[in-house]
Amino acid sequence: TVAADEQARVVRAAGAFYACPRSGPSRWLTAAHGNPGPSNFQLGAGRAVFADQRCAGPAAPCDTRIVVTRLADGHRFVRHTFARAGHVSAIAISPHGALAIMLRAPAQLVLLDGHGTHIAAAGPGLDAGSLGSSGRTVYWRFDGRAATTQLTS
């Protein structure tokens, strides 16, 4: 089990990742490939969300796709692609499906919500390991101080 909440869990089995709701069929999410591959699985709002990073080579820049799968019908789509972006260190999902994505190198907190795609915080003072959420509120640390914002539907 790589992620779980009260409604479902994400498991790795037979070279792939699956979302397994408590009721209903399991949903295939992605193959378990390297380079560096899928990571940061999160569940919420009836969805499974993960980052899928793909690099052209060892020294080449990487693209990271934020992939969403609706658990009810298995519909899978790419919510956003970060071209030549750093590693995703965390994902938070609101009760209505809005997302906060924490990136490393360059350190950025990107919100994907009802206002579109926008950067909430960026710079060397951003603690890439500090993203958390409660409901629609996301929080993080910047220059050692707590900061928050609200995700919109």
C-alpha positions in Angstrom: 0.0 0.0 0.0 1.5 3.3 -1.1 -1.4 5.6 -0.1 -4.7 5.2 1.7 -7.6 7.2 3.1 -11.0 6.1 4.5 -12.5 5.6 1.0 -9.7 3.8 -0.9 -6.0 2.7 -1.1 -3.4 2.7 -3.8 -1.3 -0.5 -4.1 1.6 -1.6 -6.3 1.1 -5.1 -7.8 2.4 -7.0 -10.8 4.4 -4.0 -12.2 1.6 -1.4 -11.9 -0.3 0.8 -9.4 -4.0 0.4 -8.7 -6.6 2.4 -6.8 -8.8 0.1 -4.8 -11.9 1.7 -3.5 -13.7 0.2 -0.5 -16.7 -0.3 -2.8 -16.5 -0.7 -6.6 -13.8 -2.1 -8.9 -10.1 -1.5 -8.7 -8.8 1.1 -11.2 -5.5 0.8 -13.0 -3.5 4.0 -12.5 -0.1 3.5 -14.2 2.7 1.1 -14.9 5.5 1.0 -12.3 8.2 2.3 -14.6 11.5 4.0 -13.7 13.2 7.2 -15.0 12.1 8.2 -12.2 8.4 7.4 -12.8 5.2 7.7 -10.7 5.3 9.1 -7.2 3.5 11.1 -4.5 0.2 9.2 -4.7 -2.7 10.9 -3.0 -6.4 10.1 -2.6 -9.3 12.5 -2.0 -12.5 13.9 -3.5 -13.2 10.5 -5.1 -9.9 10.7 -7.1 -6.4 9.2 -7.1 -3.7 11.8 -8.0 0.0 11.2 -8.6 3.1 12.8 -10.2 4.6 11.0 -13.2 8.1 12.3 -14.0 9.7 11.4 -17.3 13.3 12.2 -18.2 14.9 11.9 -21.7 18.1 10.7 -20.2 20.3 10.8 -17.1 21.4 14.5 -17.6 18.3 15.6 -19.5 15.6 17.8 -18.1 12.5 16.1 -16.9 8.8 16.7 -17.5 6.3 16.0 -14.7 2.7 15.2 -15.4 0.0 15.5 -12.6 -2.3 12.6 -13.4 -5.9 12.3 -12.0 -8.1 9.2 -12.1 -11.7 9.4 -11.0 -12.5 6.4 -8.9 -16.2 6.2 -9.8 -15.7 5.6 -13.5 -11.9 5.2 -14.0 -11.6 8.3 -16.2 -7.9 9.3 -16.3 -6.6 12.6 -17.4 -3.5 14.8 -17.1 -4.4 17.8 -14.9 -1.1 19.7 -15.6 2.3 19.2 -17.0 5.4 20.9 -15.6 7.9 21.1 -18.4 11.6 20.9 -17.3 10.5 21.0 -13.7 12.1 19.7 -10.5 10.9 16.8 -8.5 7.5 16.9 -7.0 7.9 16.5 -3.2 4.2 16.6 -2.2 0.7 16.8 -3.4 -2.4 18.0 -1.5 -6.0 17.6 -2.7 -9.0 19.5 -1.4 -12.4 17.9 -0.8 -13.6 19.3 -4.1 -10.5 18.2 -6.1 -8.3 21.3 -6.2 -4.6 20.6 -6.0 -1.5 22.0 -4.4 1.8 20.8 -5.8 5.1 21.3 -4.1 8.1 21.3 -6.4 11.9 21.1 -5.6 14.6 22.8 -7.7 13.2 25.4 -8.3 11.3 25.4 -5.0 7.7 26.4 -5.9 4.2 25.8 -4.5 1.8 25.7 -7.4 -2.0 25.7 -7.0 -4.3 24.1 -9.5 -7.8 25.3 -8.5 -10.8 27.4 -9.5 -8.6 30.4 -10.2 -6.5 28.4 -12.7 -2.8 27.6 -12.2 -0.8 30.0 -10.1 2.3 30.0 -7.9 1.5 30.6 -4.2 5.1 30.6 -3.0 8.6 30.3 -4.5 12.2 30.7 -3.7 15.0 29.3 -1.6 13.2 29.9 1.7 10.4 27.5 0.7 10.6 24.3 2.7 9.8 21.6 0.0 9.0 19.0 2.7 6.4 21.1 4.6 3.2 20.9 2.5 0.1 19.9 4.4 -3.6 20.4 4.1 -6.8 20.3 6.0 -10.0 20.7 4.0 -9.5 23.6 1.5 -6.6 25.0 3.5 -3.0 24.2 2.5 -0.1 25.2 4.6 3.7 25.2 4.3 6.8 26.9 5.8 8.7 29.7 4.2 11.8 31.1 5.8 10.9 29.1 8.9 7.5 30.7 9.2 4.1 29.1 8.6 2.0 30.2 5.7 -1.5 29.2 4.4 -3.9 29.7 1.6 -7.3 28.5 0.6 -7.9 26.3 -2.5 -11.0 27.2 -4.5 -13.3 24.8 -6.3 
